[in-house]
């Protein structure tokens, strides 16, 4: 996970970047720390590697995209045509 234009993004092994919609209940970390707290997973911060499942959609997230219950993605993070990873489940990646 990394930051781009103040937005949290994921990069796949090939280096392609996607803005992220995290699982329900996920919150930003307090005190300006760059990361999120995911329920039943814990903190994920910039630089962590993660495994996840879900889907990928093009912004904007509208009627032809994912279900309506997903939150909007800020325009500063995903302009039209940007790919957005919608994670239903996520775990921190173990390098061991």
Phi, psi and omega per residue, in radians:
X1 nan 2.482 3.106
X2 -2.545 3.122 3.106
X3 -1.897 2.476 3.015
X4 -2.523 2.133 -3.121
X5 0.940 0.578 3.133
X6 1.394 0.154 -3.108
X7 -2.001 2.464 3.077
X8 -1.317 2.292 3.130
X9 -2.303 2.782 3.002
X10 -1.935 2.516 3.025
X11 -2.066 2.316 3.094
X12 -1.417 3.131 -3.069
X13 -1.090 -0.400 3.108
X14 -1.522 -0.094 3.114
X15 1.675 -0.042 3.110
X16 -1.206 2.399 -3.065
X17 -1.848 2.506 3.036
X18 -2.414 2.406 2.995
X19 -1.194 2.686 -3.029
X20 -2.053 2.376 2.852
X21 -1.868 2.004 -3.048
X22 -1.420 2.860 3.104
X23 -1.014 2.727 3.123
X24 -0.943 2.474 3.116
X25 1.558 -0.099 3.128
X26 -1.232 2.412 3.125
X27 -2.234 2.701 3.032
X28 -1.222 2.636 3.091
X29 -1.264 2.590 -3.110
X30 -1.317 2.952 3.028
X31 1.051 0.564 3.056
X32 1.281 0.175 3.106
X33 -1.219 2.427 -3.076
X34 -1.506 1.652 3.117
X35 2.977 -3.020 -3.105
X36 -2.369 2.787 2.966
X37 -1.937 2.068 -3.120
X38 -1.803 2.207 3.127
X39 -0.921 2.413 3.116
X40 1.149 0.095 3.100
X41 -2.118 -0.806 -3.093
X42 1.871 -2.752 -3.083
X43 -1.394 2.415 2.988
X44 -2.208 2.145 -3.074
X45 -2.073 2.879 3.110
X46 -0.932 2.285 -3.119
X47 1.785 -0.366 3.098
X48 -1.211 2.592 3.010
X49 -1.751 2.430 -3.101
X50 -2.291 2.719 2.943
X51 -1.966 2.477 -3.129
X52 -2.644 2.883 3.048
X53 -2.376 2.646 -3.120
X54 2.779 -2.236 -3.125
X55 -2.620 3.117 3.127
X56 -2.358 2.349 -3.106
X57 -2.352 2.794 3.043
X58 -1.587 2.432 3.059
X59 -1.309 2.625 0.002
X60 -1.358 2.703 3.113
X61 -1.399 1.693 -3.035
X62 -2.194 -2.781 -3.071
X63 -1.042 -0.410 3.116
X64 -1.685 0.057 -3.140
X65 -1.777 -2.501 -3.085
X66 -1.281 3.093 -3.124
X67 -0.950 2.633 -3.060
X68 -1.097 -0.350 -3.077
X69 -1.302 -0.145 -3.140
X70 -1.300 2.561 -3.127
X71 -1.266 2.707 3.073
X72 -1.204 2.650 3.073
X73 -1.736 2.220 -3.130
X74 -0.965 2.423 -3.133
X75 -0.981 -0.601 3.130
X76 -1.112 -0.420 -3.115
X77 -1.650 -0.571 -3.052
X78 -2.572 1.723 3.051
X79 -1.372 3.031 -3.129
X80 -0.956 2.291 3.118
X81 1.658 -0.204 3.091
X82 -1.247 2.421 3.084
X83 -1.449 2.396 -3.101
X84 -2.125 2.166 3.060
X85 -1.501 2.143 3.110
X86 -1.850 1.823 -3.054
X87 -1.590 2.211 3.029
X88 -1.603 -0.609 3.094
X89 -2.429 2.566 3.134
X90 -2.585 2.553 3.020
X91 -2.405 2.664 3.026
X92 -1.234 2.413 -3.137
X93 -1.371 2.358 3.101
X94 -1.723 2.209 3.106
X95 -1.508 -0.064 -3.090
X96 -1.531 nan nan
